[in-house]
Amino acid sequence: MRILIIIALALSIMACGGKKILSVEVQHIVVMPPEGLWDCPNAPLPPEGVYTQADVADYVLKLYEAHQICEASIEAVRKYLEKAKLITEK
């Protein structure tokens, strides 16, 4: 009889503490780069009317400078998003 009671108590104790339900919460996070990284100037307007080779050279230089700024900004955004991805994966 004692053995039966001990077995019943052991089974009831195991039944109460053995099943723990763990819940996992999934979060989707949208990471936006700072506003300063979106710096991309508009393309300059081409010279109007009669223009010289110096005017064309200035225009090409302005286009190149605008392109360099955009390229640097896009690279900065890419690096920022890669860093954010590493942080959110942890």
Contacts in CASP RR format, 6 or more apart in sequence:
PFRMAT RR
TARGET T0000
AUTHOR 0000-0000-0000
METHOD contacts of the structure
MODEL  1
MRILIIIALALSIMACGGKKILSVEVQHIVVMPPEGLWDCPNAPLPPEGV
YTQADVADYVLKLYEAHQICEASIEAVRKYLEKAKLITEK
29 88 0 8 1.000
31 81 0 8 1.000
31 84 0 8 1.000
31 85 0 8 1.000
31 88 0 8 1.000
33 76 0 8 1.000
33 77 0 8 1.000
33 80 0 8 1.000
33 81 0 8 1.000
34 80 0 8 1.000
37 73 0 8 1.000
37 76 0 8 1.000
37 77 0 8 1.000
37 80 0 8 1.000
38 73 0 8 1.000
38 77 0 8 1.000
39 69 0 8 1.000
39 73 0 8 1.000
40 66 0 8 1.000
40 69 0 8 1.000
40 70 0 8 1.000
40 73 0 8 1.000
40 74 0 8 1.000
41 66 0 8 1.000
41 69 0 8 1.000
41 70 0 8 1.000
42 66 0 8 1.000
43 63 0 8 1.000
43 66 0 8 1.000
44 59 0 8 1.000
44 62 0 8 1.000
44 63 0 8 1.000
44 66 0 8 1.000
46 59 0 8 1.000
47 55 0 8 1.000
47 56 0 8 1.000
47 58 0 8 1.000
47 59 0 8 1.000
END
